[in-house]
Amino acid sequence: MNNTKLQFKTNINCSGCVAAVKPVLDNAAGICHWSVDTANKDKVLTVVSNGISQEELMQKVKQAGYKIETLNA
């Protein structure tokens, strides 16, 4: 399966927030790699997916207590 790059606008805006979502995203099946650009005004979460769907990923971030929406390129 090809790895798909997904990007989202979030309110994950500091290293503490990144640390809070890290266990959720690190343990999620279907994620190859992820990162948050906290310097970007949209706090862009980039996920390289190898199976997780956009909807599943958004649900996980919401469960961790953060806002997330698709990033319209």
N, CA, C and O atoms as a GROMACS GRO file, in nm:
protein
  292
    1MET      N    1   0.084  -0.119   0.000
    1MET     CA    2   0.000   0.000   0.000
    1MET      C    3   0.089   0.125   0.000
    1MET      O    4   0.187   0.132   0.074
    2ASN      N    5   0.053   0.220  -0.082
    2ASN     CA    6   0.130   0.344  -0.088
    2ASN      C    7   0.106   0.428   0.036
    2ASN      O    8  -0.004   0.430   0.091
    3ASN      N    9   0.211   0.497   0.079
    3ASN     CA   10   0.195   0.588   0.192
    3ASN      C   11   0.132   0.716   0.140
    3ASN      O   12   0.176   0.771   0.039
    4THR      N   13   0.031   0.764   0.209
    4THR     CA   14  -0.041   0.884   0.170
    4THR      C   15  -0.013   0.994   0.270
    4THR      O   16  -0.017   0.972   0.391
    5LYS      N   17   0.017   1.112   0.219
    5LYS     CA   18   0.044   1.226   0.306
    5LYS      C   19  -0.085   1.303   0.330
    5LYS      O   20  -0.149   1.350   0.235
    6LEU      N   21  -0.123   1.316   0.456
    6LEU     CA   22  -0.244   1.389   0.493
    6LEU      C   23  -0.202   1.512   0.573
    6LEU      O   24  -0.110   1.505   0.654
    7GLN      N   25  -0.270   1.624   0.550
    7GLN     CA   26  -0.240   1.745   0.626
    7GLN      C   27  -0.367   1.805   0.683
    7GLN      O   28  -0.472   1.805   0.619
    8PHE      N   29  -0.355   1.855   0.806
    8PHE     CA   30  -0.469   1.908   0.879
    8PHE      C   31  -0.433   2.037   0.950
    8PHE      O   32  -0.318   2.058   0.989
    9LYS      N   33  -0.532   2.123   0.967
    9LYS     CA   34  -0.519   2.244   1.048
    9LYS      C   35  -0.562   2.205   1.189
    9LYS      O   36  -0.668   2.144   1.206
   10THR      N   37  -0.481   2.238   1.289
   10THR     CA   38  -0.512   2.198   1.427
   10THR      C   39  -0.492   2.315   1.523
   10THR      O   40  -0.454   2.425   1.483
   11ASN      N   41  -0.518   2.288   1.650
   11ASN     CA   42  -0.481   2.384   1.756
   11ASN      C   43  -0.375   2.323   1.848
   11ASN      O   44  -0.369   2.355   1.966
   12ILE      N   45  -0.293   2.235   1.792
   12ILE     CA   46  -0.179   2.176   1.864
   12ILE      C   47  -0.065   2.278   1.850
   12ILE      O   48   0.007   2.277   1.750
   13ASN      N   49  -0.048   2.365   1.951
   13ASN     CA   50   0.035   2.482   1.927
   13ASN      C   51   0.163   2.492   2.009
   13ASN      O   52   0.230   2.596   2.004
   14CYS      N   53   0.199   2.389   2.084
   14CYS     CA   54   0.324   2.396   2.160
   14CYS      C   55   0.377   2.255   2.184
   14CYS      O   56   0.311   2.156   2.154
   15SER      N   57   0.497   2.249   2.239
   15SER     CA   58   0.557   2.118   2.262
   15SER      C   59   0.477   2.036   2.362
   15SER      O   60   0.474   1.913   2.354
   16GLY      N   61   0.411   2.102   2.456
   16GLY     CA   62   0.326   2.031   2.552
   16GLY      C   63   0.207   1.966   2.484
   16GLY      O   64   0.167   1.854   2.517
   17CYS      N   65   0.150   2.038   2.386
   17CYS     CA   66   0.038   1.983   2.310
   17CYS      C   67   0.084   1.865   2.225
   17CYS      O   68   0.016   1.763   2.216
   18VAL      N   69   0.201   1.880   2.163
   18VAL     CA   70   0.257   1.772   2.083
   18VAL      C   71   0.279   1.649   2.172
   18VAL      O   72   0.249   1.537   2.131
   19ALA      N   73   0.330   1.671   2.292
   19ALA     CA   74   0.353   1.560   2.386
   19ALA      C   75   0.221   1.493   2.424
   19ALA      O   76   0.217   1.372   2.447
   20ALA      N   77   0.113   1.572   2.431
   20ALA     CA   78  -0.017   1.516   2.468
   20ALA      C   79  -0.075   1.426   2.358
   20ALA      O   80  -0.139   1.326   2.388
   21VAL      N   81  -0.053   1.462   2.232
   21VAL     CA   82  -0.108   1.379   2.123
   21VAL      C   83  -0.011   1.268   2.081
   21VAL      O   84  -0.051   1.174   2.012
   22LYS      N   85   0.114   1.279   2.123
   22LYS     CA   86   0.216   1.180   2.082
   22LYS      C   87   0.175   1.036   2.113
   22LYS      O   88   0.183   0.952   2.023
   23PRO      N   89   0.131   1.002   2.236
   23PRO     CA   90   0.094   0.861   2.260
   23PRO      C   91  -0.023   0.816   2.174
   23PRO      O   92  -0.029   0.700   2.132
   24VAL      N   93  -0.117   0.907   2.149
   24VAL     CA   94  -0.233   0.871   2.067
   24VAL      C   95  -0.191   0.840   1.924
   24VAL      O   96  -0.231   0.738   1.867
   25LEU      N   97  -0.109   0.928   1.866
   25LEU     CA   98  -0.068   0.909   1.727
   25LEU      C   99   0.038   0.801   1.712
   25LEU      O  100   0.039   0.727   1.613
   26ASP      N  101   0.128   0.791   1.810
   26ASP     CA  102   0.232   0.687   1.802
   26ASP      C  103   0.173   0.546   1.811
   26ASP      O  104   0.227   0.452   1.754
   27ASN      N  105   0.062   0.532   1.882
   27ASN     CA  106   0.001   0.400   1.901
   27ASN      C  107  -0.110   0.370   1.802
   27ASN      O  108  -0.169   0.262   1.806
   28ALA      N  109  -0.140   0.464   1.714
   28ALA     CA  110  -0.248   0.443   1.617
   28ALA      C  111  -0.198   0.354   1.503
   28ALA      O  112  -0.092   0.378   1.445
   29ALA      N  113  -0.277   0.254   1.472
   29ALA     CA  114  -0.243   0.167   1.359
   29ALA      C  115  -0.259   0.246   1.229
   29ALA      O  116  -0.353   0.324   1.215
   30GLY      N  117  -0.169   0.225   1.136
   30GLY     CA  118  -0.183   0.287   1.005
   30GLY      C  119  -0.113   0.419   0.989
   30GLY      O  120  -0.128   0.486   0.887
   31ILE      N  121  -0.034   0.460   1.091
   31ILE     CA  122   0.043   0.584   1.079
   31ILE      C  123   0.190   0.547   1.067
   31ILE      O  124   0.246   0.477   1.152
   32CYS      N  125   0.251   0.594   0.960
   32CYS     CA  126   0.392   0.569   0.934
   32CYS      C  127   0.479   0.673   1.006
   32CYS      O  128   0.578   0.639   1.071
   33HIS      N  129   0.440   0.800   0.993
   33HIS     CA  130   0.516   0.910   1.051
   33HIS      C  131   0.421   1.029   1.067
   33HIS      O  132   0.326   1.042   0.990
   34TRP      N  133   0.446   1.114   1.166
   34TRP     CA  134   0.365   1.235   1.181
   34TRP      C  135   0.448   1.346   1.242
   34TRP      O  136   0.548   1.320   1.310
   35SER      N  137   0.406   1.470   1.217
   35SER     CA  138   0.472   1.586   1.275
   35SER      C  139   0.375   1.703   1.277
   35SER      O  140   0.279   1.707   1.200
   36VAL      N  141   0.402   1.799   1.366
   36VAL     CA  142   0.320   1.920   1.374
   36VAL      C  143   0.412   2.040   1.354
   36VAL      O  144   0.515   2.052   1.422
   37ASP      N  145   0.375   2.128   1.262
   37ASP     CA  146   0.450   2.251   1.240
   37ASP      C  147   0.391   2.359   1.329
   37ASP      O  148   0.300   2.431   1.288
   38THR      N  149   0.443   2.370   1.453
   38THR     CA  150   0.387   2.465   1.548
   38THR      C  151   0.422   2.609   1.512
   38THR      O  152   0.363   2.702   1.566
   39ALA      N  153   0.519   2.630   1.421
   39ALA     CA  154   0.554   2.765   1.378
   39ALA      C  155   0.455   2.819   1.275
   39ALA      O  156   0.444   2.940   1.256
   40ASN      N  157   0.384   2.729   1.209
   40ASN     CA  158   0.285   2.768   1.109
   40ASN      C  159   0.160   2.820   1.180
   40ASN      O  160   0.118   2.762   1.281
   41LYS      N  161   0.099   2.928   1.129
   41LYS     CA  162  -0.020   2.984   1.197
   41LYS      C  163  -0.135   2.885   1.205
   41LYS      O  164  -0.218   2.894   1.294
   42ASP      N  165  -0.140   2.790   1.112
   42ASP     CA  166  -0.246   2.689   1.112
   42ASP      C  167  -0.210   2.564   1.191
   42ASP      O  168  -0.290   2.471   1.198
   43LYS      N  169  -0.089   2.561   1.252
   43LYS     CA  170  -0.044   2.445   1.333
   43LYS      C  171  -0.066   2.316   1.255
   43LYS      O  172  -0.140   2.228   1.298
   44VAL      N  173  -0.001   2.308   1.142
   44VAL     CA  174  -0.028   2.200   1.046
   44VAL      C  175   0.026   2.066   1.096
   44VAL      O  176   0.145   2.049   1.123
   45LEU      N  177  -0.066   1.971   1.106
   45LEU     CA  178  -0.031   1.832   1.138
   45LEU      C  179  -0.016   1.758   1.006
   45LEU      O  180  -0.109   1.753   0.925
   46THR      N  181   0.101   1.701   0.984
   46THR     CA  182   0.126   1.622   0.865
   46THR      C  183   0.142   1.476   0.908
   46THR      O  184   0.221   1.445   0.996
   47VAL      N  185   0.066   1.389   0.844
   47VAL     CA  186   0.069   1.248   0.877
   47VAL      C  187   0.097   1.169   0.749
   47VAL      O  188   0.032   1.190   0.647
   48VAL      N  189   0.194   1.079   0.757
   48VAL     CA  190   0.215   0.986   0.646
   48VAL      C  191   0.140   0.859   0.686
   48VAL      O  192   0.178   0.788   0.778
   49SER      N  193   0.032   0.834   0.613
   49SER     CA  194  -0.058   0.722   0.644
   49SER      C  195  -0.020   0.600   0.564
   49SER      O  196   0.010   0.609   0.445
   50ASN      N  197  -0.020   0.484   0.630
   50ASN     CA  198  -0.009   0.359   0.556
   50ASN      C  199  -0.128   0.271   0.594
   50ASN      O  200  -0.115   0.151   0.618
   51GLY      N  201  -0.245   0.337   0.598
   51GLY     CA  202  -0.367   0.262   0.624
   51GLY      C  203  -0.474   0.339   0.698
   51GLY      O  204  -0.593   0.316   0.675
   52ILE      N  205  -0.436   0.431   0.786
   52ILE     CA  206  -0.538   0.504   0.862
   52ILE      C  207  -0.611   0.601   0.769
   52ILE      O  208  -0.550   0.663   0.682
   53SER      N  209  -0.741   0.612   0.788
   53SER     CA  210  -0.818   0.704   0.704
   53SER      C  211  -0.816   0.843   0.766
   53SER      O  212  -0.787   0.861   0.884
   54GLN      N  213  -0.849   0.941   0.684
   54GLN     CA  214  -0.856   1.079   0.729
   54GLN      C  215  -0.955   1.091   0.845
   54GLN      O  216  -0.929   1.162   0.943
   55GLU      N  217  -1.069   1.022   0.833
   55GLU     CA  218  -1.172   1.029   0.936
   55GLU      C  219  -1.125   0.968   1.068
   55GLU      O  220  -1.149   1.023   1.175
   56GLU      N  221  -1.057   0.853   1.059
   56GLU     CA  222  -1.007   0.786   1.180
   56GLU      C  223  -0.905   0.875   1.250
   56GLU      O  224  -0.905   0.888   1.372
   57LEU      N  225  -0.818   0.936   1.172
   57LEU     CA  226  -0.714   1.022   1.228
   57LEU      C  227  -0.775   1.143   1.297
   57LEU      O  228  -0.734   1.178   1.408
   58MET      N  229  -0.873   1.206   1.233
   58MET     CA  230  -0.938   1.323   1.292
   58MET      C  231  -1.007   1.285   1.424
   58MET      O  232  -1.005   1.362   1.520
   59GLN      N  233  -1.067   1.167   1.427
   59GLN     CA  234  -1.134   1.120   1.548
   59GLN      C  235  -1.034   1.103   1.662
   59GLN      O  236  -1.063   1.139   1.776
   60LYS      N  237  -0.918   1.048   1.631
   60LYS     CA  238  -0.816   1.026   1.735
   60LYS      C  239  -0.767   1.158   1.794
   60LYS      O  240  -0.751   1.169   1.915
   61VAL      N  241  -0.743   1.257   1.709
   61VAL     CA  242  -0.696   1.387   1.757
   61VAL      C  243  -0.805   1.453   1.842
   61VAL      O  244  -0.775   1.515   1.944
   62LYS      N  245  -0.931   1.441   1.800
   62LYS     CA  246  -1.041   1.497   1.879
   62LYS      C  247  -1.052   1.428   2.014
   62LYS      O  248  -1.080   1.492   2.115
   63GLN      N  249  -1.031   1.296   2.016
   63GLN     CA  250  -1.035   1.222   2.142
   63GLN      C  251  -0.925   1.268   2.236
   63GLN      O  252  -0.940   1.263   2.359
   64ALA      N  253  -0.813   1.314   2.180
   64ALA     CA  254  -0.702   1.364   2.261
   64ALA      C  255  -0.731   1.506   2.312
   64ALA      O  256  -0.656   1.560   2.393
   65GLY      N  257  -0.840   1.566   2.262
   65GLY     CA  258  -0.881   1.696   2.314
   65GLY      C  259  -0.844   1.815   2.227
   65GLY      O  260  -0.845   1.929   2.274
   66TYR      N  261  -0.811   1.791   2.102
   66TYR     CA  262  -0.769   1.899   2.013
   66TYR      C  263  -0.863   1.915   1.895
   66TYR      O  264  -0.932   1.821   1.854
   67LYS      N  265  -0.865   2.037   1.843
   67LYS     CA  266  -0.944   2.065   1.724
   67LYS      C  267  -0.863   2.025   1.603
   67LYS      O  268  -0.740   2.038   1.602
   68ILE      N  269  -0.932   1.977   1.501
   68ILE     CA  270  -0.863   1.936   1.378
   68ILE      C  271  -0.962   1.953   1.263
   68ILE      O  272  -1.080   1.921   1.276
   69GLU      N  273  -0.911   2.002   1.151
   69GLU     CA  274  -0.991   2.010   1.030
   69GLU      C  275  -0.900   1.988   0.911
   69GLU      O  276  -0.779   2.007   0.919
   70THR      N  277  -0.959   1.947   0.800
   70THR     CA  278  -0.877   1.922   0.682
   70THR      C  279  -0.817   2.053   0.635
   70THR      O  280  -0.879   2.159   0.648
   71LEU      N  281  -0.699   2.045   0.581
   71LEU     CA  282  -0.628   2.163   0.532
   71LEU      C  283  -0.652   2.170   0.381
   71LEU      O  284  -0.612   2.081   0.307
   72ASN      N  285  -0.717   2.274   0.339
   72ASN     CA  286  -0.743   2.291   0.196
   72ASN      C  287  -0.622   2.356   0.133
   72ASN      O  288  -0.593   2.474   0.154
   73ALA      N  289  -0.552   2.279   0.056
   73ALA     CA  290  -0.427   2.327  -0.005
   73ALA      C  291  -0.454   2.433  -0.111
   73ALA      O  292  -0.360   2.484  -0.172
   0.00000   0.00000   0.00000
